Amino acid sequence: MKWKCVIADDTEIDNLTVVSYAKRFPFFEIVGAFQSSQQALACIEKNPIDVIFLDIDMPNLSGIELRKKVSEIPACVFITSHTEYAIEGFELDALDYIVKPLTFDRFQKTVKRIEEFMDIRQKASLFDASIGGDAIFIKEGHAETKVKMTDIIYLEALKNYTLIVTSEKKHRVLLNIGTLLKDDNFQSFIRVHRGFAVQKHLIKTIRANEIELEYTITIPLGRGYKENLNKLL
């Protein structure tokens, strides 16, 4: 199985280094290597990409900004000299964050992580389909579980996964919470924290830093998401 990848780094020697290392692994198909984020974006818009290796400090459009525009790419690896962007990078579902100077040993560890992630992605529980908008099917092993939308209490982000939580069980699906909330089936949910979204009608009490739901469940309330609740109210 081959994974299509794009490399973006405005420093020529670093760009060539990533290309050289990636070529050592036959399952990488390098679609393009660019010294400009805009060029990389133009390529991604025309091709389905599985993996992106990104520098962060690039002119006009930074690697962080580019990742926001191409969040649908499953595996994103930041390669940068700037450690201060690590937290923001991982908040954008980065699979790994490599600090320059890049060595082959460190790159090899990242590739191992990509392999494991892609393998899990292929085999793990998947959000599959909906029936009339009132239920979803979740693949769990060889079985499919039907979950009514009205039975879901909240969603919890878990790196590249999302936990779909009902009163009886937690189902894990291999989609990040942001992607899941864009689906029409989840329009009744509201994001209240970087890691949580809840059913609007189940909100019982809103406090300074938390929300109490029905079923006596407490969810943290993120400072940046209070405006969402104000709009709802």
N, C-alpha and C positions, 0 to 999 in steps of 0.2 A: 504494500500500500504506500502510495506517495502522498506527501503533504506539500501543497503549494505554499511557498514562502516569499516574503518581500523583506528587503533590508533597506533601512533608511538611516544614514549617518553622514553629516556634512563634512566630516574629516576623512579625507581620502584614504589614509593609511588604515584607519579603524574600519572603514567600509570594506576595504580589500581583505582585511584580516577576517572579518565575519564571513565574507564570501568564501574565502579559502577554507575556513573551518567547516562551514556548512556543506561544502562540496565533498567532504570526507564521509558524509553519511548519505548513502544512496536513496534513502526515503525522502530526502528533501529535494523538491523541484524548485529551483530559484526562478521565480517569474520575473523579478527585477531587483536591481540594487541601485539605490538612488542617493544623491547627495543633497536632495531637497525634499522636504515633506510634501510640497505641492505635487511634485512629480510622482512620489509614492502614492499619494491620494488618487491621482488621475489613473494610475495603474490599477489600484484596488477597486475603483469604481467600475472597471471593465472586466475584472477577473475575480472569481471566487478564491479567497485566500484563507489558508488554514493557520499559518504561523506568520507573525511579524516580529522582526528584530528592530528595535527602535532606539536611536539616540534621543536624549531629551532636549539638550540645549542646541536647537537649530533655529536659524533666522526665520522670521515671518510667521511660521507655524511650528510651534514646539512639538516635541514628541508626545507630551501630555495632551495637547490640543488635538493632535492627529488621532491619538487613541480614542478620544471622545467621539470623533467623527466616524471611526471604524470599529465601534464596540462589538460589532457582530463577529469579528475575527476571533475564533476560539482561544488561540494561544498567543499571548503577547509577552515579549521579553524586552525589558528596558536594559540598555547597555549604556552607561553614562559615568561621567566623572563626578556627578553631583549626588552625594548621599542624602542631601536634605529633601530630595523629591521622593524618597522611598515610600513614605506613608501614602502620599497622593497616588503614586504609581500602583500600589497594591489595592487602593480603593477603586481603581479602574480595572480591577480583575486581572492585574498582571500575573502571569504564571511564575515569573522570576524577575529578579532585579540584580544585574551584574555591575559591579563597580570597576571601571577601567583602572589600570591597563588589563585588557582581556587576555587570558591565557587559555590554551587549549584544554587543560585539565578542568578549568572552571566551566568552559563552554560545554564540555562533555557531560558534566553534571547536570547542566541545564537541559541538554538533549535527552538525558535519562528521564528527567522530570516531564518533558514534553511527551515522550513515549508512554509513560505511565498514565498521563492525563488523557491522551488520545485513546488509549486502550480502555480506560474507564468510561470515557465518553461514548465509545462504541457499544459497551456492554451494560452500562449502568441503567438505572431506571430512567425512563424518558416520558416527558409529557407528550401525549400522543394525539388525542383528538377530543372533540366535544360532540355531544348529542343535543341538538336543539338549544344549545347555549346554557342548559341547566345542569350539566354534568361533564366531567372529564374522565378519560381513561388514563391510568398510570401503569406503565409496564414495570413489573417487579419480578425479576427473574423471567420465567417462561409464562407467568400469569399476568392478566390484566385486571386491575382493580378499578371499578367504577366509583367515582367519588362525586357526590352531589355538591354543587357550588354552595348551596345553603348550609352544608355541613362543615365547610371550611371556616375556621375561626381566624387564623392569621397565617402570614407567610414569614419565614425567617431565612435571611441570607446566610449562606455557609460557603464562603469563597465562590467557586463557580457553580455551586449547587443552590437549590432553594428547598427548604422544608415546607411542605404543605401540611398544616397542622389542623386536625379535626379533634373532636372530644375523645375519640377512641384511638387514634393512631397518628404518627408522623410519617408522611410519605416524602421520600427524597427524589427530586427530579434534577436532571442535568441541564438546567437553564438558570442563568442568574436572575435575581429578583427584578431587575430593571426590565429585562426582556419579557419576563412573565407578565408584568403589569401592563405591558403594551398590548397584550392579547385582549380581544373584546370580551372574553369570558370573565376577565378580572376587573371589569370597570366598576364593580361595587366595592373595591378595595381602595384604601388611601395609605400612602407612604407616611409613616410617622417617625421614622428613624432610618439611618443608613442601612440597618439590618432587619427592619421590620415593616410590614404593611398589614393593615387590619381591615376586617369587614366594617364598613361605616356604621351599619345599623347595630353593631354589637358594642359600640363605644358607650360605656356607662358613666364614667367619671374622668375628667381631664384635670390633672394636677400639673405642677410646675415642671416636673421632669419625668412624669410617667402617665400612663393611661390605664384605667381599669376597664376591662371588658366583662361581658357576661361570662358565666362559668368561673367567676372569681379569678380571672387571669390578669396579671399586671404586665404591661409592655413598656419599655423605656420610650420616652419622648425626646427626640433629638431637637436641639435648639433651632437648626435650620429648617425644620419641618413644621414648626408651629403655625406658620402662615397657611399651610395646607388645611390645618384644622380650623383656622379662623375663617377661611373661605367656605368650609363645610358648614360651620355654624351660621 
